[in-house]
Amino acid sequence: MARWLTLLAGLLLVTALAGACRGGGQAIILATTTSVYDTGLMDAIVPAFEEATGLRLKVVPVGSGQALRLGREGQADVLLVHSPEAEARFMAEGYGRERRLVMVNYFVVVGPADDPASVRGAASAQEAFQRIARSGAPFYSRADGSGTHERERAIWARLGLDPTGQPWYHEVGAGQAQTLLAASEQRGYALTDKGTYLGLSRRLALTVLVEGDPFLRNEYHVITVDPARSPHVNAAGAAALADFLVSPQGQRIIGSFGVREFGEPLFQPVALAAGR
C-alpha cells in the first residue's frame, strides 16, 4: 500500500509540473502544500484572484519541502507553505523576496475511535506519541519532507525517539490525504492539520484524539521567490498573489471557507490582525 501511494504521489507531481510548465505563458506558478489543495481552499482562491486581477494562476500541490525546492530551482514564482524552520533557511539563503503570514490552523493527532493506544486524554502531542510507541499501535507518517512531517519529527525528537524502522511505524511518502486514507484503512494513528482532516472526515474512520497543544499551532506563509536568484520568475504576478492572500478580500475567503459545511473555518485568517 505505501509503495503504491508513493508511486501515485510521484505521478501526480510529475503531471502537475507538466501542466504548470511555463511554455512562454505568463501564468503565475504557485507551489502550495497539499493541505491547502486537498481541502479545496484553492478552488475558492483561484477564481476570485483571477477575476480580481485578470491574471492566470497555476497551482502545483506538493509538500512544503518540495515547494521550497521548486522555489530554489526557479520552477515556482510564489509559495504557500507551513514549515517555519525550512522557510527561515530559504529566506536566509536569499531565495525568498518577501515572507508574509496568511493564516493558521492546528495540527491534531487522529486515530480509530476505539483508541487502542489510549491516546485520548493525553495532555500533549508528545505524550500521545509516547503512548503510541509504547503500545506498538500503527502510526502513519507522511515521510515526505513536508511541514507536517517536520512537525512530526520534532515531536519524536522531543521524546528522544527515532521510530524509523519500527514495525509499527509506516512511512507513506505521500501527501496528507493519502496518509490519512492509509491510516483509516489500517486503523492507525497520524498527525494531520485539522483542516485536511475535516475536509476528508466523511471518508475516514478516524477521530480527533488530541488537539489544543500550543506546539501544534500551524502557520502558513506566502513567500515570493526573489528574481535576483531566478530572473525568469514572474515576480510581479507573485507579488500580486501575495497581496491578494493578505488583502481583506482574500482573508474573507479564507475565513469563510468550510463554515457552511463543517461549522467552522478550516483555516483562520490572521494577516490583517498581524498587520502584514
N, C-alpha and C positions, 0 to 999 in steps of 0.2 A: 504493500500500500504506500509506504513512504517513498520508495523508489519511483512508483508511478506518479505520485503527486509532484515529486521533484522534476521529473521529465515534463509533466504538464506545465509546471510553472515556467520552466525554461522555454518551452514552446510559446507560451503566451507572451513572455518577454520579447522573444525574437519577433513575433508577429506585431507587437505594439511598436517596437522600434522601427520596423519596416514601414508601418503605417505613418509613423511620425517623421520619417526622413525628410530632409529639407527640400531637396529636389528643385531648388530655385524658388520655392514658395516663401511667403512671408509669415506663415503661421507661427505663433508663439508655441514653443515646446515646453510643457510643464511636466517635470518628473515629480510624482507625488506618491506618498506612502499608500500602501494598499488599503489601510484602514479608511482613509478618506474616500478612496474609489469604491471599495466594497460596500460601504454604507449607502452609496448613491448620492452623496453630497455633491460630487462633481456634476451630476446630471442636473442639479439645480443651479450650480455656479456657472457652468459653461454658457448656456443660452443667455443668461442675464448679462454676463460680461460681454459676450459678442454683440448683443443688442445695444448695450450702453456705449460701446467703444467702436463698433464696426470692425474690430479685429477678429482674426480666427485663432482659436486655441486648440491645440492637440495635447491630449493627456496620455502620459506613459506611467501606468501604475506599477511601482516596484517597491521594495523595502527601502527604508531611509538610507541604508548603507549603499545600495545600488544607485539611488537617486543622487547621492553625493558624488559617487564615482562618475556618473554621467555628467555632472556639473564640472568636475575636474577635467574631463575629456572634451568639454565644449559641446556635448551632444544634447544638452538641455539649456534653455535660456533662463529658467526660473525653477525653484524647488519649493515644495511644501512638505516639510519633514518634521520628525519628532524624536531626534536623537541629540540632545543638548551638547554632550561632550564632543561627539563627532562633528557637530555643526561648528563648535568653537574652534576646532582644529582647522576646519575648512576655511573659516574666516581668517584665522591667524596665518594660514599659508597663502593668503591673498587671492583665493579663488572666488570669494564672495564679495559683492559690492555693497550690499545692504541686507541686514537681517532684521525682521520685524515680527513681533509676537502677534498671532492672529486669533488663536482660540485654544481652549484646553478641554480635556476630559480626564477621566481617571482610568488607570488600569484596574482590573479586578481579577480575582482568582475564581475560575469556574470549574465545575465538576459535576458528577452524577448526583441526583437528588438524594440517593441513599448514603452518599458520602462515606465510602469505606475507609478513608484515611482520617476521618473525624476532623476535617479541616474547618467546618462551620464553627464559628465562635472564636477562631484564632484572632489574637489581638493585632496581628500584623501579617504582611505577606511573608516576612522572614519566618515567622512561627508556622505559617501554613506550609511553606516549602519544607520545613524541618519535619513536620508530621507526614508529609507525602513521602519523603525519603525514608523515614523510619518504617513506614508501613509497606514500602515497596509497591505502592499503588502506581499505575501507569501515569506518566506525565508526558505531555506532547509539547515539544519546543519548536518554534519556527525555524531556529537554527539557520537563519539566512542573513545575519548581519544587520537586521532591521532595528529600528528603535525599540520595538517590543523585545526583540531578542537581547539587545544590550541591557535593557532594564532587568530582564530575567537573569542574565549573567551576573548583574550587580547584586541581586538578591542572593544567589548562590554564593557569591564571594563573601557576603556578609556572614554567611554560615561557615565559611572556611571549607566549602564542599564543592568539588567538581564532579557533577553527575555523569559526565561523558563516559560512555561505555557501560554504564549500569544497565542491567536487563530491564528495569522499569522505565528508563529514560529513552524516549523516542524522538529522534531528530527528523522532522518532516522536510525541512529545506524548502519551504514554500510560504505563501502569504498567509495572512490571518484567517481568511475564510477557509482555506484548505486545512489549516491546522485545527481549527475548531470543529470542522466536519470529521476529521480523523479522530479527535478526542471524543466526540459524541458517539461515533460508531463503536469505539473500543472502550467506552465507559471510563475515560481517563480525565485527567486534570489538565488545565492550561492557564497561561497568563494571557489576557487579551485586553485591549481597550474596550471600555463599556459600549461605545458607540457601535463598533462592529458586532459585538455580542447581541445588542438589541436588534440591529438590522437583520440578523440571521436567526433570532431566537425561535421563530416558528419552525425552523428546520433542525433545531438542536435538542438533544436530550440532555441538556446541561443547565445548571442553575448557578447564579452568582452566590458564592460562599463567603468571600472575603472582599470587602471594599471599605474605603474611607481612610486607609493608611496614607498619611501625608507623603510617604516616599513614592506612592503610586500616582502622584499628580503627573499629568501627561501634557506637555506644552507643544504646540505646533507653531513653527516659524516659517515665514516665507523668506526665501533667500534669492536675490538676483545674482546671476553669475557675472563676474567682473569682465567686461570686454577687454580690459588690458591684458588678461591672461588668455582669452579666447575671442579674438577680434571679430569672428563671424557670427557671434551670438546676436540675437535680436534684443539688444539692450533696452530700446525704447518700449518694445512690447512687454518685456519682462517687468519694467517699471510700472507700466500701465496695469498689469495684472496685480502686482503687489499693492498698488494704490487702491485698486478696486476691493481687494480682500479686506483691507483695513478701513474702508470707507463706510459711512452709515448704511448704504445700500447692501454692501457685501456682508456687513455684520448682522443686518436684519435677516438676510437669507440664512446665514449660519445659525442664528438664534432661534429661528422658527422651524428649522429642518428637523423632522421627527416628532414634533409636538403633537400633531394631529393623530399620528399612528401609535405612538408609544407613551404619550402623556408627558414627555419631557424632551428637551433638545438633545441630540446625540453629541453635540459639541457646544461649549459655552463660548460665545464671542467675548473677547477681553481686550481687543485692540484699542477701542475708544476709552475704556476705563484706564488702560495703561498709558494713554496719551501718546501712542506711537502711530 
